[in-house]
């Protein structure tokens, strides 16, 4: 990075003001980000997130579970009708 050379104090003051404003903008972005994060972490959002992840898991694995349990259920009904 090349060192900037100033020809007057007005240029220095202008650059310092720009840096000060950039610092304030970045600080406000950080505060806003923190507030949004704090608002998104509520018990309701945490519980709904947990349930949605389990719902997705069980929705995808439902056919596999059904295929593995279905023969046992059919055998149970057949044996129940026979009286065994």
N, C-alpha and C positions, 0 to 999 in steps of 0.2 A: 504494500500500500504506500502510495507516494504521499509525502507530507505536503499539506496545502499551505501556500504562502498567502498571507493577507496583506493588503495594502493600507487598510484603515481599521480603526476600532469598530466602525459601523458594520463591516463585513463579519467581524468576529461576533458581535452582538446578534446579528441576523442568524448566523449559523447556530449560536447557542440557543436562540429562541426556537429555531426549527427542531433542534435536538430535544428541547424541553417539551415541545408539543408532541413529538414522536413518542417520548417517554410517557406522557400522560395518556395518549391514545392506546399504547400497549398495556398500560396499567388498567385502563377501563375495559379493554378486551379481556384481560385476565379476570377482572371482577365479574364481568358478565358470564364468562365461561364457568366460573366457580358457582355463581347463582343458578345457572341452568343445571349444572351437575347436582347441586344440592336439591333442587326441585325434582329432579328425576329419580333421586334415591328416597323413595317413600316406601313404607311397608306394603302399600297396595301394589306399587309397581314391581317390587321384589317378588311378592307372592304370585302376581300374574305372570312374571317372567319365568318363575320356576314351573308353574302349571303349564305354561305354553310349551316349554321345552319337553316336559314329560308327555304332554299331549302329542307333540310331534313324534316322539319316540314310539309311543304305543300305536299311533296311527300307522306308522310305517311297518311295525312288527305285527300288527293285528292279523293279516292273512297267514303268516307263519305260525302264530299261536293257534289260530283256528284250525289249520291243517294238522297240527300235532295233537290237538285235544279232540277233534271231531270223531276219530275212530273209537276212542274210549267211551264217548257219550253214546254212540250208536250201539256199541257192544253192551253198555249198561241197559239201554232200552230193550234190546233183544232179550237179554237175560231176565229182565224184570217181567216181560210178557210171558216167558216160559215158566216163571216161578222159581228160578234158581237163585 
